[in-house]
Amino acid sequence: MEDNSLKSLIEEAIKVSMKNGEKEKTTTLRMAMSEIKKKEIDKKSGLDDQEITILIQRMIKQGKDSSNHFRSADREELALKEEREIEILSEFLPDQLSEEEISVFVKEAVETLNAKTNQDIGRVMGTLKTNLQGKADMSLVSKIVKERLTK
């Protein structure tokens, strides 16, 4: 794998965090590497940067869900731990598109596909997923598509 790949950046960050004694960061990054390696074994080949980005986004989404559950169960310290892990993982994601930028993509897709009703949401999301996966929060994309088609 090339030296500037996302996987090698994470491996390097693990080494740096170990040298600096940042236990929480080291643990979080090792957890991410474990997920990457598990996925590589399942796939029987290496993952490219986009697949790793999707994997990290999934881990962040799970962390947000866990944080919300911990908060509702009045476990603030666990919620804060999840949020710190999310912060660490977010460092390895490309800059995410803003809501306004996503709206532009949604508008173009809706017009291109001539989508008019809720029944067209699947087609629009399919098109947008190929273009925006890894660059935008897909739940936000889905929300914007639904708002646009229910007007």
BALOBA-1460 file (C-alpha; in Angstrom, 3 decimals):
// residues 151
<rec num="1" residu="m" x="0.000" y="0.000" z="0.000"/>
<rec num="2" residu="e" x="1.268" y="3.499" z="-0.745"/>
<rec num="3" residu="d" x="2.778" y="5.579" z="2.049"/>
<rec num="4" residu="n" x="0.173" y="8.336" z="2.077"/>
<rec num="5" residu="s" x="-2.820" y="6.004" z="2.225"/>
<rec num="6" residu="l" x="-5.367" y="6.499" z="4.960"/>
<rec num="7" residu="k" x="-4.402" y="3.181" z="6.528"/>
<rec num="8" residu="s" x="-0.731" y="4.157" z="6.777"/>
<rec num="9" residu="l" x="-1.715" y="7.571" z="8.186"/>
<rec num="10" residu="i" x="-3.668" y="5.823" z="10.941"/>
<rec num="11" residu="e" x="-0.753" y="3.453" z="11.620"/>
<rec num="12" residu="e" x="1.605" y="6.432" z="11.887"/>
<rec num="13" residu="a" x="-0.827" y="8.248" z="14.199"/>
<rec num="14" residu="i" x="-0.872" y="5.174" z="16.462"/>
<rec num="15" residu="k" x="2.925" y="5.297" z="16.749"/>
<rec num="16" residu="v" x="2.905" y="9.036" z="17.491"/>
<rec num="17" residu="s" x="0.137" y="8.739" z="20.091"/>
<rec num="18" residu="m" x="1.995" y="5.869" z="21.782"/>
<rec num="19" residu="k" x="5.199" y="7.937" z="21.943"/>
<rec num="20" residu="n" x="3.257" y="10.881" z="23.378"/>
<rec num="21" residu="g" x="1.513" y="8.707" z="25.955"/>
<rec num="22" residu="e" x="-1.984" y="9.469" z="24.638"/>
<rec num="23" residu="k" x="-3.660" y="6.247" z="25.781"/>
<rec num="24" residu="e" x="-7.202" y="7.136" z="24.744"/>
<rec num="25" residu="k" x="-6.117" y="8.158" z="21.239"/>
<rec num="26" residu="t" x="-3.958" y="5.040" z="20.889"/>
<rec num="27" residu="t" x="-6.841" y="2.804" z="21.971"/>
<rec num="28" residu="t" x="-9.295" y="4.489" z="19.599"/>
<rec num="29" residu="l" x="-6.931" y="4.270" z="16.629"/>
<rec num="30" residu="r" x="-6.105" y="0.632" z="17.397"/>
<rec num="31" residu="m" x="-9.840" y="-0.066" z="17.440"/>
<rec num="32" residu="a" x="-10.110" y="1.560" z="13.997"/>
<rec num="33" residu="m" x="-7.166" y="-0.496" z="12.677"/>
<rec num="34" residu="s" x="-8.783" y="-3.627" z="14.079"/>
<rec num="35" residu="e" x="-11.988" y="-2.844" z="12.160"/>
<rec num="36" residu="i" x="-9.992" y="-2.162" z="8.986"/>
<rec num="37" residu="k" x="-8.082" y="-5.446" z="9.284"/>
<rec num="38" residu="k" x="-11.281" y="-7.371" z="10.034"/>
<rec num="39" residu="k" x="-12.895" y="-5.903" z="6.900"/>
<rec num="40" residu="e" x="-9.783" y="-6.734" z="4.838"/>
<rec num="41" residu="i" x="-9.956" y="-10.344" z="6.020"/>
<rec num="42" residu="d" x="-13.665" y="-10.517" z="5.155"/>
<rec num="43" residu="k" x="-12.995" y="-9.018" z="1.733"/>
<rec num="44" residu="k" x="-9.813" y="-11.093" z="1.238"/>
<rec num="45" residu="s" x="-7.960" y="-8.026" z="-0.073"/>
<rec num="46" residu="g" x="-6.843" y="-4.575" z="1.034"/>
<rec num="47" residu="l" x="-9.221" y="-1.666" z="1.413"/>
<rec num="48" residu="d" x="-8.825" y="1.538" z="-0.554"/>
<rec num="49" residu="d" x="-9.119" y="4.963" z="1.067"/>
<rec num="50" residu="q" x="-12.795" y="5.332" z="0.166"/>
<rec num="51" residu="e" x="-13.685" y="2.016" z="1.818"/>
<rec num="52" residu="i" x="-11.700" y="2.996" z="4.919"/>
<rec num="53" residu="t" x="-13.470" y="6.371" z="4.975"/>
<rec num="54" residu="i" x="-16.852" y="4.620" z="4.845"/>
<rec num="55" residu="l" x="-15.743" y="2.310" z="7.664"/>
<rec num="56" residu="i" x="-14.638" y="5.259" z="9.823"/>
<rec num="57" residu="q" x="-17.923" y="7.068" z="9.108"/>
<rec num="58" residu="r" x="-19.800" y="3.960" z="10.235"/>
<rec num="59" residu="m" x="-17.747" y="3.867" z="13.454"/>
<rec num="60" residu="i" x="-18.500" y="7.557" z="14.057"/>
<rec num="61" residu="k" x="-22.224" y="6.983" z="13.483"/>
<rec num="62" residu="q" x="-22.174" y="4.099" z="15.977"/>
<rec num="63" residu="g" x="-20.313" y="6.321" z="18.436"/>
<rec num="64" residu="k" x="-22.932" y="9.059" z="18.093"/>
<rec num="65" residu="d" x="-25.710" y="6.527" z="18.664"/>
<rec num="66" residu="s" x="-23.900" y="5.154" z="21.730"/>
<rec num="67" residu="s" x="-23.324" y="8.656" z="23.073"/>
<rec num="68" residu="n" x="-27.041" y="9.445" z="22.750"/>
<rec num="69" residu="h" x="-27.975" y="6.184" z="24.500"/>
<rec num="70" residu="f" x="-25.509" y="6.873" z="27.320"/>
<rec num="71" residu="r" x="-26.903" y="10.384" z="27.751"/>
<rec num="72" residu="s" x="-30.476" y="9.111" z="27.907"/>
<rec num="73" residu="a" x="-29.346" y="6.565" z="30.526"/>
<rec num="74" residu="d" x="-27.694" y="9.399" z="32.502"/>
<rec num="75" residu="r" x="-24.160" y="8.046" z="31.912"/>
<rec num="76" residu="e" x="-22.449" y="11.317" z="31.042"/>
<rec num="77" residu="e" x="-18.865" y="10.024" z="31.450"/>
<rec num="78" residu="l" x="-19.432" y="7.262" z="28.892"/>
<rec num="79" residu="a" x="-21.116" y="9.701" z="26.507"/>
<rec num="80" residu="l" x="-18.116" y="12.039" z="26.753"/>
<rec num="81" residu="k" x="-15.735" y="9.127" z="26.102"/>
<rec num="82" residu="e" x="-17.657" y="8.258" z="22.923"/>
<rec num="83" residu="e" x="-17.534" y="11.898" z="21.816"/>
<rec num="84" residu="r" x="-13.756" y="12.036" z="22.321"/>
<rec num="85" residu="e" x="-13.409" y="8.886" z="20.201"/>
<rec num="86" residu="i" x="-15.570" y="10.504" z="17.502"/>
<rec num="87" residu="e" x="-13.289" y="13.553" z="17.558"/>
<rec num="88" residu="i" x="-10.195" y="11.365" z="17.126"/>
<rec num="89" residu="l" x="-11.719" y="9.381" z="14.252"/>
<rec num="90" residu="s" x="-13.012" y="12.533" z="12.552"/>
<rec num="91" residu="e" x="-9.423" y="13.695" z="12.038"/>
<rec num="92" residu="f" x="-9.068" y="11.000" z="9.363"/>
<rec num="93" residu="l" x="-12.152" y="11.936" z="7.361"/>
<rec num="94" residu="p" x="-12.018" y="14.286" z="4.396"/>
<rec num="95" residu="d" x="-13.770" y="17.621" z="4.886"/>
<rec num="96" residu="q" x="-17.508" y="17.025" z="4.791"/>
<rec num="97" residu="l" x="-19.786" y="18.991" z="2.482"/>
<rec num="98" residu="s" x="-21.970" y="21.646" z="4.086"/>
<rec num="99" residu="e" x="-25.755" y="21.487" z="4.037"/>
<rec num="100" residu="e" x="-25.825" y="24.163" z="1.309"/>
<rec num="101" residu="e" x="-23.380" y="22.202" z="-0.877"/>
<rec num="102" residu="i" x="-25.401" y="19.026" z="-0.401"/>
<rec num="103" residu="s" x="-28.580" y="20.923" z="-1.364"/>
<rec num="104" residu="v" x="-26.966" y="21.876" z="-4.684"/>
<rec num="105" residu="f" x="-26.173" y="18.210" z="-5.439"/>
<rec num="106" residu="v" x="-29.708" y="17.182" z="-4.413"/>
<rec num="107" residu="k" x="-31.270" y="19.862" z="-6.630"/>
<rec num="108" residu="e" x="-29.198" y="18.714" z="-9.627"/>
<rec num="109" residu="a" x="-30.039" y="15.040" z="-9.046"/>
<rec num="110" residu="v" x="-33.766" y="15.753" z="-8.639"/>
<rec num="111" residu="e" x="-33.816" y="17.798" z="-11.851"/>
<rec num="112" residu="t" x="-31.696" y="15.303" z="-13.818"/>
<rec num="113" residu="l" x="-33.879" y="12.361" z="-12.772"/>
<rec num="114" residu="n" x="-37.074" y="14.419" z="-13.069"/>
<rec num="115" residu="a" x="-38.001" y="13.236" z="-9.568"/>
<rec num="116" residu="k" x="-41.273" y="14.560" z="-8.229"/>
<rec num="117" residu="t" x="-42.636" y="12.304" z="-5.457"/>
<rec num="118" residu="n" x="-41.547" y="10.277" z="-2.440"/>
<rec num="119" residu="q" x="-41.462" y="7.218" z="-4.704"/>
<rec num="120" residu="d" x="-38.421" y="8.730" z="-6.438"/>
<rec num="121" residu="i" x="-36.356" y="9.005" z="-3.236"/>
<rec num="122" residu="g" x="-34.616" y="5.667" z="-3.877"/>
<rec num="123" residu="r" x="-33.482" y="6.650" z="-7.371"/>
<rec num="124" residu="v" x="-32.248" y="10.051" z="-6.206"/>
<rec num="125" residu="m" x="-30.397" y="8.567" z="-3.210"/>
<rec num="126" residu="g" x="-28.805" y="5.906" z="-5.430"/>
<rec num="127" residu="t" x="-27.404" y="8.580" z="-7.716"/>
<rec num="128" residu="l" x="-26.241" y="10.774" z="-4.853"/>
<rec num="129" residu="k" x="-24.655" y="7.896" z="-2.957"/>
<rec num="130" residu="t" x="-22.201" y="7.218" z="-5.777"/>
<rec num="131" residu="n" x="-21.219" y="10.902" z="-5.901"/>
<rec num="132" residu="l" x="-21.269" y="11.845" z="-2.225"/>
<rec num="133" residu="q" x="-20.289" y="8.686" z="-0.319"/>
<rec num="134" residu="g" x="-17.435" y="9.617" z="2.004"/>
<rec num="135" residu="k" x="-17.832" y="13.336" z="1.287"/>
<rec num="136" residu="a" x="-21.123" y="13.958" z="3.064"/>
<rec num="137" residu="d" x="-23.210" y="12.628" z="5.931"/>
<rec num="138" residu="m" x="-25.640" y="10.401" z="4.034"/>
<rec num="139" residu="s" x="-28.347" y="10.745" z="6.699"/>
<rec num="140" residu="l" x="-28.259" y="14.512" z="6.106"/>
<rec num="141" residu="v" x="-28.401" y="13.895" z="2.341"/>
<rec num="142" residu="s" x="-31.441" y="11.661" z="2.854"/>
<rec num="143" residu="k" x="-33.144" y="14.317" z="4.994"/>
<rec num="144" residu="i" x="-32.569" y="16.998" z="2.341"/>
<rec num="145" residu="v" x="-33.847" y="14.715" z="-0.454"/>
<rec num="146" residu="k" x="-37.011" y="13.940" z="1.528"/>
<rec num="147" residu="e" x="-37.618" y="17.628" z="2.251"/>
<rec num="148" residu="r" x="-37.133" y="18.482" z="-1.416"/>
<rec num="149" residu="l" x="-39.501" y="15.785" z="-2.720"/>
<rec num="150" residu="t" x="-42.262" y="16.380" z="-0.182"/>
<rec num="151" residu="k" x="-42.628" y="20.075" z="-1.060"/>
